[in-house]
Amino acid sequence: MEGYNSRFNPAHLSSGEARELTGLNSDAIVLDVRSEESYAERHVSAAINVPFERVEEFAGTIASDVDRVIISYCFCDDKGGAALAAVEILIELGFTNVYYMEPDEEWEYAGTAVDEAAGESNENNESKGNAVHLYISGVDAKEMYDSNPGVILLDVRNQDEYDAGHIDGSVLIPVSVLEERLSELPDREAVIIVFCRAGGRSAAAYDILAANGYTKVYDMQKFSNWPGV
């Protein structure tokens, strides 16, 4: 199975092939290039969200790892136009193992639309399978943080977003590099409140943390939910 080999022939994977490839490459990235709002509604559960307009910026964060497997997708009416365009950008930047896929029933999905279809409510923190995705309001998050010095406020936006404005005391680890920087969050029993700009990346970060044994994670979703920002 070869990666992208010309600007006119992106490696097009079926969902089954994509799952096999991610199984063989533990550091593979499944990239959802839609908006954060669309991602929050429904996405491949293993995917991280990098809106198309941020693909080049994202590539800069992993520029030293050009052989890393990257699988791009979208649920687009233009037959994957955004995902294919993202493949073009990545290969032009020197990435050598870039693929395009069209997700189908081979994948598990997450997001608010998926929860609602299953009769679940995010606001009530209903369970999803064997896991519980815990959401928290900004007011409750601030109260928790102010009353417990051990709480970690984890901002998973990008550096430029953080520089433009952030919560005092928050830790920045962009979701695109979170899994490889988990050693910076060594205490899996620590209370972690995760957030981004619109909620898509925080959901992905929550999934990463939960999958790696962090047991007290809360999703505040939006940076703007924090009182006073």
Helices and strands as residue ranges (DSSP letters): E 11-13, H 15-24, E 29-32, H 36-41, E 43-44, E 48-49, G 52-54, H 55-61, E 70-73, H 81-92, E 98-101, E 109-110, H 112-117, E 127-128, E 131-132, H 138-147, E 152-155, H 159-164, E 171-172, G 175-177, G 179-184, E 192-196, H 200-211, E 217-222, G 223-225
